[in-house]
Amino acid sequence: MVIIPAFNEEASIGRIVESVIAACGLPVWVIDDASTDGTRSAALRAGAKVIPLFENLGAWAATQTGLIAASRLNVDVVVTMDADGQHEPRYIADLIRPVLKNEIDVAIGSYTERGSLLRQWAWKMMRTTSGLTWRDLTSGFRALNREAYELLTSQDATILEYQDVGVLLLLERAGMRIIEVPVTMLHRSSGGSRIFRSWATVIRYMIHTLLLGIAKRERLIKRSRANYERI
């Protein structure tokens, strides 16, 4: 199934749902993150199932809600994508194909050409502090098998605020097989990035994300020291 968290995306959600259904025929679940516009009605009219949240929890918590629903339905593969029109449904088949073949556990739709110099700088800092090597660290366009997405419904994942570095660190620590699948992404059909819209939000986001990376590095250093002492 395809999970789309949405907050006040009335202008785009109907078209996106229809495009996903036309491209792959998979069921679409929209997690309405307490929208104050007609997001829920537009999604229902387009053919999606909708889970309404009664409080705005943010994109990652909304996505987790969808993952929990997928687990209860025993879904084999979940695709997550954004509601702003950037992710192209025509690439869904490319993402799920290696997962269905059990070649990998997670496929990330990667498009590093997008974004400003600020986003490029943020990616570089994230890789430096976290040790992650994937090129597109902020893509929410992913396909996950059941083992992977159920991991992301755990308590460790629930305490995360964003869907990128922290999620990738959890998947990596669990030994998940992850690849990046090249895709292209469109410009937003409406609105703007909630993270990269101002220096204040970028600074808050970067502090949170870099601290996750630093914490991982410290754990690796302690583990290396412990292994050295045993030797």
Secondary structure, 3 states (H helix, E strand, C coil): CEEEEECCCHHHHHHHHHHHHHHHCCCEEEEEECCCCCHHHHHHHHCCEEEEECCCCCHHHHHHHHHHHHHHCCCCEEEECCCCCCECHHHHHHHHHHHHCCCCCEEEEECCCCCCHHHHHHHHHHHHHHCCCCCCCCCCCEEEEHHHHHHCCCHHHHCCCCCCHHHHHHHHHCCCCEEEEECCECCCCCCCCCCCCCHHHHHHHHHHHHHHHHHHHHHHHHHHHHHHHHC
